[in-house]
Amino acid sequence: MHKAIVMFSGGLDSVVAAHALKSQGLDVIALHFVLPFYAGVGIRPAQAEESAEALGVTLRVEEEGEEFLEMVRSPKFGYGKNANPCIDCRIHRVQKAARIAEETGAVCVATGEVAGQRPMSQKMHMLHRIEKAAGVKGKILRPLSAKLLPPTEVELAGIVDREKLFDISGRTRAVQLAYAKEHGLIHASPAGGCTLTNLETGARFADLMANNPLFSLIDFKLIAYGRHFRTSPKYRVIISRNSGENEIIEKLYASLQASSPSNVFQMYLRDAPGPLAIGLGEPSEDDLRFSAAATARFSKIRDMESVAVIISGNNFDNRVTNVRPAEESELDRYRVSSDKKVKTPLR
Ligand code: SF4
């Protein structure tokens, strides 16, 4: 039985693509990419797992790391509206999928892409450009738009019957929905989308590029979590927004401590549950006071006159700082936000 790699989110398009190939007798490996933000922080790719299980195909999860970081730092084709380097990201993933296909002996890489469905990265000419740039011309099968595209190697070799594939283009999902209904397919509903397309994540990324251009993978992961404040080019503080983020930020803090202990410390309230904050860089005494005051501000005891905040790590020896919770105006002054113009080489 021939193997096929299908790039797989677990959403409607990739589920239909995987099913269409499985129905032709191919042994489908559903390849799911996990963005660096969600890798190694205890978040499961539940939607991909459920959809793959329902389809009865093997799921292979690839966590993005340093290679993704290199790509996102200087994308050849630039960024979309925010920090999303979609064209380079597609090229990077297609190349990675092609390497996995080679390793596993799969005859093709397939995707759930539909010509003309999304801006830029899925326009017809872009699909060709991505293939060419990735060095995989003729090897990427797009079952949903196959009949509108030149035949791929597996179609020419008769391994995949082109006539049984689709000729879908544009944004409507009517054909895919009807096919999913007919075959009883389970698919994930559209999620919130990639965090790199988010306006505020874009602002944090721009801040990182402008002030810490040699940022690490953990620095990059942190842009997806917490509230971010920068008091100087040398110092920023990130404060969790809820208990789920406390856990994630704690894990990322442990990794930062292991790699650059002199550059990071954490803060938390001594006498009440509350957020966890990570300070990064070289803080002044004023920076420490602000960070502690901001941490106190996001707790349930924000109305108290004085709150005790513990600073630990980076030789702070569990120092206790008593602060008045920060005012909104002070938070606004230092908040990393899309309202502020950060000089950045993003475009
Ligand atoms: S939206 Fe995000 S994951 Fe999707 S191609 Fe763009 S950068 Fe990559």
Residues whose N, C-alpha, C, O or C-beta is under 5 A from the ligand:
A	BS01	SF4	N84 P85 C86 C89 R90 C194 L196
